[in-house]
């Protein structure tokens, strides 16, 4: 019986020491894990974008796609969209473009050509987008572009461009939605 009590005291002491070690390591992690060590993506307020800068960030990318990818009959809209589910700051600029594409059999060649032209300009190709196995994802300087065939409109493709989540102005009371930018895409 005495041996069992000594073993149980040893087990209790070892368990207490392990729990104390976990507690100490947790406190050290929380204390040393500063926001500035996670970068700008975790702290949009450190380098915020104005409304105009957020718009310009994605408009420049859209113009580059239209010109470099030689997108036919490109038309688009712009809006500031919330990066959170509650429509709270931060916000990002978002552009949705439609453009003409050839027959289905020729679309992949066009999409490869666009990706090749954009990677030559510093964009990086990512994994294919979910639900659109024919599409492409490209990123550059915090901007993400996704393009794919429009499943609802034959002969059309969709290009979605999203900027960085760095606009911290509160837009919850704004009444404006998407605005037409088609006339600004070639400039």
N, C-alpha and C positions, 0 to 999 in steps of 0.2 A: 504494500500500500504506500509505503514511504517513497519508493522508487517512482510510482505513478504520480505522486504529488510533485516530486522534483521535476519529472518530465513535463507535467502540465505547467509548472511555473516557468520552465525554460521555454515552452511553446508560447506562453503568454508574453514573456519578455521579448522573444524573437518577433512575434506578431506586432507588439507595440513599437519595437524599433523599426520594423518595416513601414508601418503606418506613419511614424514620425518622419522617416526619410522621405516618403511620398509627399507629405505635407510641406516639408522644407523645400523640396525640389519644385513643387507647385508654386510656392510663394516666390522663389527665386526666378522662375520663368515669368510670372506675371510682372514682377518688379523690373526685370531686365528687358522685357519685350516692348520696346517703344514703338509708337506709331511711325516715327521717321525711318525706322528700319524696314518698314513694309513698302515704302515707296509712295509715289503720287497716286497710284490707282486706289490705295486704301484711304487716302486723305485728299479728296478733291479740293478742299478749301486752301491747301497750301499753294496751289497755282490755278486759281479759278479762271474760267473762260467767261467773257461777257456774252450776251445774247448774239451780238454781231460776230464775235470770234467763233462761237459754236456753229453758227450758220456758215461762216466762211470756211471752216475746217472741212465740212462735208461737201460744200459747193465746189471747192477746189478739187476734191477727189472725184466728184461727179463729172466735172469738166474734163478731167484727165481721162476718165473712162470713155467718155463720149468721143473725145478727139483721138486718143491712142487706140482704142478698140474699134474705132470707126463705126459706132453704133448708129444704125439707120433709124430715122424717125423717132428719136429719143424725146420723151416727154416725162416730166416729173413734178413731184410735189415735195414740200419741205415742212417740217414741224419740229418743235422742241418736244422731246418725249422724256418722261420720268424714268430714271434708272431703278426706281423702287416700285413695288406693287401697290403702294399707297398713294401714288401720284405726287410724292414729296420730292424735294431736291435731294440729290443733284439731278440735273437734266443733261441730255445729250442732243445734239443736232441729228436729225434723221431725214434722209432723202429716199423716196421710192420712185424709181424710174421704170418706164416701160420702153422697150425698143423692139424693132422688127427682127425676126430671125428667119433663116431659110427653112426648108423642109426638115422633118425630124432626122432624116439620115445625114444631113449636112450640119446639124446643130452642134454636134460634139466637136467638129473641126473648127467651127467658129468660136466655141467656148475655149478650146485649146489655144487658138490664135490670140484671143483677148488675154488669157492668162499669161501667155508668153510675152506679149507686148507689155503688160503691166509689171511682170517680174523683171523685165529689162529696165524698168523705171524705178526699181527699188521695192516693189510690193513683194510680199511673201505669200506663197500659196499654202493654204491649210487643208484640213480634212474636208471631205464632201459634206454639204449640209444635210441634216436629217430631213427625211421625207422628200428629198429632191436628189436622187442619185445621179442625175444628169448635171447637177449644178457645181459651182465652184465657190470657194471662200478665199479671199485675199485680205491681207492686213498690211498696214504701213503707218507708223507714227501714231499708234493708238486708234486709228480708223479701221473699221472692218467693213468689207464689201462682200455681199453674197448675191450671186446671180444664178438663175435657173429658168427653165421653160415655164411659162405661165400655164398652169394646168387648166385654167378656165377660158383661155383665149388662144386658140391655135394661131401660130405665126407670130406670137409675141413672147418676149422674155421679161423677167422682172429683175431689177438690180436694186438691192437695198443697201444703203450706206449708213452706218452708224458711227458717230464721233465718240470722243471721250466723255465720260460722265464727270465733267468738271464745271458745269454751269450751276452755280449754287443759288441763283436768283429764284425766289419762290413764284412759280407760275400756276399755282393751283386755282387762282381766281381768273386766269386768262380765258377769254372766250374764243380766241382764234384757234383754228385747227390747222390742217394742212393747207398750204398756200401754193399756188401754181408757180413753178420756177422754169417752165419749159423754155421761155425766151432767154434765160440766163445761162443755159447749158453750153452754148457755143462760144461764149466770151471768155 
